């Protein structure tokens, strides 16, 4: 038997072909689903709420630190703070839709008026 067709080369080729087949037969490595993290016991619920509270506290501290920095360094942003206090009611989706369509209608009307004036 020739050196090309010895048992070692045959096994290597067989292994190579099998790995290629496995890679072609596998699904894409995208994430298809994620298991939900629903706490079941009282201890798990307390741990979950504690983790959420810690995260909120960290975020609040970061906002406070940024505001303190901006107060100490007025050249940074002036009196316009990064995190402004929320005063009043936030805009709903329908209100924002009405506002945006109203603004767009004004702009389109002005464009049409200018186009009509030029003719």
PENORNOR-V185016 format. One record per pair of residues at least 12 apart in sequence whose C-alpha atoms are under 10 Angstrom apart, sorted by the first residue. I is the first residue (numbers start at 1). J is the second residue. If there is no record, write none. Layout:
BEGIN
I_J / I_J
END
This chain:
BEGIN
63_82 / 63_83 / 63_84 / 64_83 / 66_81 / 66_82 / 66_83 / 67_81 / 67_82 / 67_83 / 67_84 / 68_81 / 70_82
END
